[in-house]
Amino acid sequence: MIASRLKKITSLWVVIVLLLFVISIILGILMRLNQGDVIQLSPVTFYTDMTVHGLTMISIWYVAGMAAVNFIMERYVTTSKPANIIALVFTLIGVLMLWASTFIGKFHAGWTFLYPLPFKEMLKAWATPLFLFSIAVLGVGWLIWCVSLIAGMLKKYSLAQVFAWQYFRKGPKTETPPFILISMITLVGIVTCLLAAVILLVLLFAEYFSKGAFVNDALLIKNLTYFFGHTIANEMLYLGLAVIYELFAEISGKPKWKTTWYVALAWNCTLFFILTAFFHHLYMDFVQPEGLQILGQLASYLASLPAAGVTVFSIVVAIYRTKINWTLANLLFFIGVMGWVVGGLGAVIDATISNNFVLHNTLWVPAHFHTYNAMGNVLFSLGFFYWFSFQFSNKMDDNKLSALKLFFLVFGGIGFLAAFYIGGADSIPRRYSNYPDEFPLAKTLAIIGGSFATIYLIGILLFFVNISKRCVKILFSRSS
Amino acid sequence: MHYSILVLFLILAVISISVFVYVFLTSKSNDNQSTGMANALQKRFWFILILLVILCIFASVTIPKSPYYQFADKQPSKVIHVAAQQFNFIMSNNAIDPKSPVGDAYITVDANELVEFRVTSLDVNHGFAIYDPAFKLIAQTQAMPGYINRLRYQFKEPGLYHILCLEYCGMAHQVMRSYFTVK
């Protein structure tokens, strides 16, 4: 029996995530419309929007994955409700601090806040420390949440079991559900990158409060920044995968997926690959040791094996020539995996050093990460939200709007992403508030991208209304 | 336009989507016998192994083409010093003093000569991206404070080449640019 309190907290997460998502999409559309000269924003306003858009998106889809994993983990182990609530409160406070530092203080160093830019790009002096403190508040809340979930799993499973190492011997006596294995691998990765964020913040605060007496090394800080930023953005996808491993077969009316020796090996290797793939962000820093650059390419390639190889094949096996009970939830999972694969292909192309030489920081970068987020991770979480909101409802969805919702998401998503990919191949820079006239396609592509993103937004609004109504009912229901 | 990259992506994307759509349709088909996939675990093992081999081949072909190894064994005949700062590029045929940075008004290089750009930054991180006369991105490196990145390139075609900042560097990032001529 799922505790009533956990249902209510999860409902609150769902509503907050969807609300913040709608706001963040609108900020994104405004950016594309400005790039297309349809509206006129000042560069400071544009880059402030860009900073808020990036960091809010990362935050909400990370916590969406965590909330889903926490909810399902209760099936296997008892999770800490106070840790869940602390994470929720810290996330809200962190986002409000972030918005104050950006919208009011005009901090606009981008969500990657690459040193030493945070010390130079704000209109109010207090905006930089407030921004850094907002990251600290988010990080502390998330760290407590991750550690509590890891501790919960370790109370039931031994260290060897939680990593599924018993499958490396013949005839394993105990079972580790794939959900537990993937959650553990992912949470350890997240804790590691959050600890890197702690070091990063300490170094930045040291320079800020020493008033220049202590000066950081730009290359070290860049490595730390992407170790944190890339890893957390990547791990949030794996949180979604953990949910799919648990729910896809269940919703489709099929037997649960099982862990095998190579599934265990693949996911254990992922922990290493995922923590070293971030080096691909520094390919164009030629002073970085060459060994790390090559490691970056190899890790980026190999990270796709367990995640894509195992997951995609498992989905294909589950569906191929098998009667499936298709609902909106497992359709979202299925299309999400497809979007994630396509985004992964764009990512592997960009993670190839010789391609990165002509793609780095062009529109190809937002093209591929928006693919596996907007058409992958978002759909994973929407699938969970939809399934969750119907779990405790007496009424079943009439599904009248299901096809329409999916059409808006897929049609809007493809058009919005195509504009990015074509722009990337056409060498159009990313993160430009306005495009120079020498890029004749840039403004047209921006308008096309903004228009299709609006169609995608309509789909999200339909989901938002439908799911939020049910979640609000759960939130204010008396019984469990 | 880098058509080869776009076409490669489109081919891979279309193949992947086609497989997904096909598999989806088999689950909707009325005449299926719900047999599922025979020997699924064994097939999955081979699928992963084949994927590993393809990725290894792709890596071994592309890694030697990385910019770090291009012209590594040759001596550049021309050195251009670059100091980036918010929001312009200082370029000179001589070393640039960071305390009083001054550049040359015009930079010219010969076609087919090996040029080395020694790129640094005087403030924040910048990008140093070279666009050919048709505004196609052909080479780049980062301009990082405290470090000098050495970018070697041989320009085949004469013309006016543009430099754009590709690392977000602040409110006027989008207008930070420079140029040089290849004779």
Boltz contact constraints between the chains, C-beta under 6 A:
constraints:
  - contact:
      token1: [A, 43]
      token2: [B, 171]
      max_distance: 6.0
  - contact:
      token1: [A, 44]
      token2: [B, 171]
      max_distance: 6.0
  - contact:
      token1: [A, 110]
      token2: [B, 168]
      max_distance: 6.0
  - contact:
      token1: [A, 114]
      token2: [B, 125]
      max_distance: 6.0
  - contact:
      token1: [A, 116]
      token2: [B, 124]
      max_distance: 6.0
  - contact:
      token1: [A, 117]
      token2: [B, 124]
      max_distance: 6.0
  - contact:
      token1: [A, 121]
      token2: [B, 170]
      max_distance: 6.0
  - contact:
      token1: [A, 218]
      token2: [B, 144]
      max_distance: 6.0
  - contact:
      token1: [A, 218]
      token2: [B, 145]
      max_distance: 6.0
  - contact:
      token1: [A, 218]
      token2: [B, 146]
      max_distance: 6.0
  - contact:
      token1: [A, 284]
      token2: [B, 140]
      max_distance: 6.0
  - contact:
      token1: [A, 284]
      token2: [B, 141]
      max_distance: 6.0
  - contact:
      token1: [A, 284]
      token2: [B, 142]
      max_distance: 6.0
  - contact:
      token1: [A, 285]
      token2: [B, 142]
      max_distance: 6.0
  - contact:
      token1: [A, 286]
      token2: [B, 141]
      max_distance: 6.0
  - contact:
      token1: [A, 286]
      token2: [B, 149]
      max_distance: 6.0
  - contact:
      token1: [A, 287]
      token2: [B, 147]
      max_distance: 6.0
  - contact:
      token1: [A, 287]
      token2: [B, 149]
      max_distance: 6.0
  - contact:
      token1: [A, 290]
      token2: [B, 68]
      max_distance: 6.0
  - contact:
      token1: [A, 301]
      token2: [B, 55]
      max_distance: 6.0
  - contact:
      token1: [A, 301]
      token2: [B, 59]
      max_distance: 6.0
  - contact:
      token1: [A, 309]
      token2: [B, 48]
      max_distance: 6.0
  - contact:
      token1: [A, 309]
      token2: [B, 51]
      max_distance: 6.0
  - contact:
      token1: [A, 313]
      token2: [B, 44]
      max_distance: 6.0
  - contact:
      token1: [A, 313]
      token2: [B, 47]
      max_distance: 6.0
  - contact:
      token1: [A, 316]
      token2: [B, 23]
      max_distance: 6.0
  - contact:
      token1: [A, 317]
      token2: [B, 37]
      max_distance: 6.0
  - contact:
      token1: [A, 317]
      token2: [B, 40]
      max_distance: 6.0
  - contact:
      token1: [A, 319]
      token2: [B, 23]
      max_distance: 6.0
  - contact:
      token1: [A, 319]
      token2: [B, 27]
      max_distance: 6.0
  - contact:
      token1: [A, 320]
      token2: [B, 23]
      max_distance: 6.0
  - contact:
      token1: [A, 320]
      token2: [B, 26]
      max_distance: 6.0
  - contact:
      token1: [A, 320]
      token2: [B, 37]
      max_distance: 6.0
  - contact:
      token1: [A, 321]
      token2: [B, 26]
      max_distance: 6.0
  - contact:
      token1: [A, 321]
      token2: [B, 32]
      max_distance: 6.0
  - contact:
      token1: [A, 321]
      token2: [B, 35]
      max_distance: 6.0
  - contact:
      token1: [A, 321]
      token2: [B, 36]
      max_distance: 6.0
  - contact:
      token1: [A, 322]
      token2: [B, 27]
      max_distance: 6.0
  - contact:
      token1: [A, 322]
      token2: [B, 34]
      max_distance: 6.0
  - contact:
      token1: [A, 322]
      token2: [B, 36]
      max_distance: 6.0
  - contact:
      token1: [A, 323]
      token2: [B, 34]
      max_distance: 6.0
  - contact:
      token1: [A, 324]
      token2: [B, 27]
      max_distance: 6.0
  - contact:
      token1: [A, 338]
      token2: [B, 20]
      max_distance: 6.0
  - contact:
      token1: [A, 341]
      token2: [B, 16]
      max_distance: 6.0
  - contact:
      token1: [A, 342]
      token2: [B, 13]
      max_distance: 6.0
  - contact:
      token1: [A, 345]
      token2: [B, 12]
      max_distance: 6.0
  - contact:
      token1: [A, 345]
      token2: [B, 13]
      max_distance: 6.0
  - contact:
      token1: [A, 346]
      token2: [B, 9]
      max_distance: 6.0
  - contact:
      token1: [A, 349]
      token2: [B, 9]
      max_distance: 6.0
  - contact:
      token1: [A, 352]
      token2: [B, 62]
      max_distance: 6.0
  - contact:
      token1: [A, 353]
      token2: [B, 66]
      max_distance: 6.0
  - contact:
      token1: [A, 354]
      token2: [B, 62]
      max_distance: 6.0
  - contact:
      token1: [A, 354]
      token2: [B, 65]
      max_distance: 6.0
  - contact:
      token1: [A, 354]
      token2: [B, 66]
      max_distance: 6.0
  - contact:
      token1: [A, 357]
      token2: [B, 67]
      max_distance: 6.0
  - contact:
      token1: [A, 358]
      token2: [B, 2]
      max_distance: 6.0
  - contact:
      token1: [A, 358]
      token2: [B, 137]
      max_distance: 6.0
  - contact:
      token1: [A, 361]
      token2: [B, 127]
      max_distance: 6.0
  - contact:
      token1: [A, 361]
      token2: [B, 166]
      max_distance: 6.0
  - contact:
      token1: [A, 425]
      token2: [B, 1]
      max_distance: 6.0
  - contact:
      token1: [A, 425]
      token2: [B, 2]
      max_distance: 6.0
  - contact:
      token1: [A, 425]
      token2: [B, 5]
      max_distance: 6.0
  - contact:
      token1: [A, 425]
      token2: [B, 6]
      max_distance: 6.0
  - contact:
      token1: [A, 426]
      token2: [B, 1]
      max_distance: 6.0
  - contact:
      token1: [A, 427]
      token2: [B, 136]
      max_distance: 6.0
  - contact:
      token1: [A, 427]
      token2: [B, 137]
      max_distance: 6.0
  - contact:
      token1: [A, 429]
      token2: [B, 166]
      max_distance: 6.0
  - contact:
      token1: [A, 431]
      token2: [B, 168]
      max_distance: 6.0
  - contact:
      token1: [A, 432]
      token2: [B, 174]
      max_distance: 6.0
  - contact:
      token1: [A, 433]
      token2: [B, 174]
      max_distance: 6.0
  - contact:
      token1: [A, 434]
      token2: [B, 174]
      max_distance: 6.0
  - contact:
      token1: [A, 438]
      token2: [B, 135]
      max_distance: 6.0
